Amino acid sequence: MKKLVLFICNGNMHRSVIAAECLKNILEKNKKDHVNIVVDSYGLQGTQGTTPPIHKKLSQYPKEWAAAQPTLRKLHIDIQTHTSQPITARIMKKASVVIAMDEKVSVRATNSLKKQFPNQIHKIHRFAELTPDHKTIKDPAGNGNKKFHEKIIRRIHSTLQKKYKNIIVWAKINE
């Protein structure tokens, strides 16, 4: 049976998309380490009466796209075709593992994962659980600073390179 691994951030245009693409690339290179794992990403915006993102792609936000694109290119992370999508109860139910990119997404927002899907709490992890210092991945929305975006993208990439097997274990636990 296929295992669905989800990454969730606020708008589903930057952090969760990058994490999903990184994990897909890692799993493709390490096929022996995963059997039947599917990876996708979603966002909180547009759920529970919240306003969806104005645009559906990071490339439609010129300042953020210009800041993120050089690092994405260097690391061979292609998110150009990704379109933002809100998380739904149907997708949450199918998921084996759900990784919230920060605490706001996980528990603090009025439409947080734990508030929307209390019956799925056992599947929800924070990305910070994978990082050496357990610090969150900050939301770069509205920020056009190249160094800030590079730091975020590299942190996501390097964390997943080192800790992707933890996610595989989480997926197997929730069989």
C-alpha positions as CSV (number, residue, x, y, z in Angstrom):
1,M,0.0,0.0,0.0
2,K,1.3,3.5,-0.8
3,K,2.3,5.8,2.0
4,L,1.4,9.5,1.5
5,V,3.8,12.0,3.1
6,L,2.6,15.6,3.2
7,F,4.4,18.8,3.9
8,I,2.1,21.7,5.0
9,C,3.0,25.4,5.2
10,N,0.8,28.5,5.2
11,G,0.4,29.3,1.5
12,N,1.8,26.2,-0.1
13,M,4.2,28.1,-2.4
14,H,7.6,28.0,-0.7
15,R,8.5,25.9,2.3
16,S,6.2,22.9,1.9
17,V,6.7,22.8,-1.9
18,I,10.5,22.9,-1.6
19,A,10.4,20.2,1.1
20,A,8.2,18.0,-1.0
21,E,10.4,18.4,-4.1
22,C,13.6,17.8,-2.0
23,L,12.2,14.6,-0.5
24,K,11.0,13.4,-4.0
25,N,14.5,13.9,-5.3
26,I,16.1,12.2,-2.4
27,L,13.8,9.2,-2.6
28,E,14.4,8.9,-6.4
29,K,18.1,8.7,-5.7
30,N,17.6,6.2,-2.9
31,K,15.0,3.9,-4.3
32,K,16.0,1.0,-2.1
33,D,15.1,3.1,1.0
34,H,11.5,3.7,0.0
35,V,8.8,1.5,-1.3
36,N,5.6,3.0,-2.3
37,I,6.0,6.5,-0.8
38,V,4.2,9.4,-2.4
39,V,5.1,13.0,-1.5
40,D,2.9,16.1,-1.8
41,S,2.4,19.5,-0.3
42,Y,-0.5,21.7,0.8
43,G,-1.2,24.9,2.6
44,L,-3.5,26.3,5.3
45,Q,-4.6,29.4,3.4
46,G,-8.0,29.0,1.9
47,T,-9.2,26.6,4.7
48,Q,-11.7,27.2,7.4
49,G,-12.9,30.4,5.9
50,T,-9.4,32.0,5.5
51,T,-8.5,33.9,2.4
52,P,-6.6,31.8,-0.2
53,P,-3.3,33.2,-1.5
54,I,-3.7,36.0,-4.0
55,H,-1.5,34.1,-6.5
56,K,-1.1,30.3,-6.9
57,K,2.6,30.1,-7.8
58,L,5.7,31.5,-6.1
59,S,6.9,32.8,-9.5
60,Q,3.9,35.2,-9.5
61,Y,5.5,37.0,-6.5
62,P,8.4,38.7,-8.2
63,K,10.4,39.7,-5.1
64,E,10.2,36.3,-3.4
65,W,10.8,34.5,-6.7
66,A,13.9,36.5,-7.5
67,A,15.2,35.8,-4.0
68,A,14.5,32.1,-4.1
69,Q,15.3,31.1,-7.7
70,P,19.1,31.2,-7.6
71,T,19.3,28.7,-4.7
72,L,16.5,26.5,-6.1
73,R,18.4,26.3,-9.4
74,K,21.7,25.5,-7.6
75,L,20.1,22.6,-5.7
76,H,18.1,21.4,-8.7
77,I,14.7,22.0,-7.0
78,D,12.0,22.7,-9.6
79,I,8.9,24.3,-8.2
80,Q,7.9,26.3,-11.3
81,T,4.9,24.2,-12.2
82,H,3.5,23.8,-8.6
83,T,0.2,25.4,-8.0
84,S,-0.9,26.2,-4.4
85,Q,-3.6,23.9,-3.0
86,P,-5.4,24.0,0.4
87,I,-5.3,20.9,2.6
88,T,-8.6,19.0,2.9
89,A,-10.1,16.5,5.3
90,R,-10.0,13.8,2.5
91,I,-6.3,14.3,1.9
92,M,-5.5,14.4,5.6
93,K,-7.3,11.1,6.1
94,K,-5.2,9.5,3.3
95,A,-1.9,10.7,4.7
96,S,0.5,8.5,6.6
97,V,2.6,11.4,7.8
98,V,1.9,15.1,7.9
99,I,4.8,17.5,8.4
100,A,4.0,21.0,9.4
101,M,6.7,23.5,8.5
102,D,6.2,25.5,11.7
103,E,4.3,25.7,14.9
104,K,1.7,28.2,13.6
105,V,0.7,25.6,10.9
106,S,0.7,22.8,13.4
107,V,-1.1,24.4,16.4
108,R,-1.2,28.2,16.7
109,A,-3.2,29.4,13.7
110,T,-7.0,29.6,14.0
111,N,-7.1,27.0,11.1
112,S,-4.1,25.0,12.3
113,L,-3.8,21.3,11.4
114,K,-4.5,20.2,15.0
115,K,-7.6,22.4,15.2
116,Q,-9.0,21.4,11.9
117,F,-8.1,17.7,12.1
118,P,-8.1,16.6,15.8
119,N,-8.6,13.0,14.8
120,Q,-5.4,13.1,12.8
121,I,-3.0,14.4,15.5
122,H,-1.1,11.1,15.6
123,K,0.2,11.7,12.1
124,I,1.3,15.3,12.5
125,H,4.9,16.2,13.1
126,R,6.8,19.5,13.0
127,F,9.7,19.9,10.5
128,A,11.7,21.2,13.5
129,E,11.7,17.7,14.9
130,L,14.1,16.8,12.1
131,T,16.5,19.7,12.6
132,P,19.5,19.5,14.9
133,D,18.5,22.5,16.9
134,H,14.7,21.9,16.7
135,K,14.2,25.4,15.4
136,T,11.4,26.2,13.0
137,I,11.7,27.0,9.4
138,K,10.6,30.7,9.2
139,D,7.9,31.7,6.7
140,P,9.6,33.8,4.0
141,A,6.3,35.3,2.7
142,G,6.8,39.0,1.7
143,N,10.5,38.8,2.2
144,G,12.7,39.5,-0.9
145,N,16.1,39.0,0.9
146,K,18.2,36.5,-1.1
147,K,20.3,35.4,1.8
148,F,17.2,34.8,3.9
149,H,15.6,32.6,1.2
150,E,18.9,30.8,0.6
151,K,19.2,30.0,4.3
152,I,15.7,28.6,4.4
153,I,16.0,26.6,1.2
154,R,19.4,25.2,2.2
155,R,18.2,24.3,5.7
156,I,15.2,22.4,4.3
157,H,17.4,20.6,1.8
158,S,20.2,19.7,4.2
159,T,17.8,18.6,6.9
160,L,16.0,16.2,4.5
161,Q,19.3,14.9,3.1
162,K,20.3,13.9,6.6
163,K,16.9,12.9,8.1
164,Y,14.7,11.5,5.3
165,K,14.9,8.1,6.8
166,N,13.1,9.4,9.9
167,I,10.1,10.3,7.7
168,I,10.1,6.8,6.2
169,V,10.0,5.4,9.8
170,W,7.1,7.8,10.7
171,A,5.2,6.6,7.6
172,K,5.7,2.9,8.6
173,I,4.6,3.6,12.1
174,N,1.2,4.9,10.9
175,E,0.4,1.8,8.8
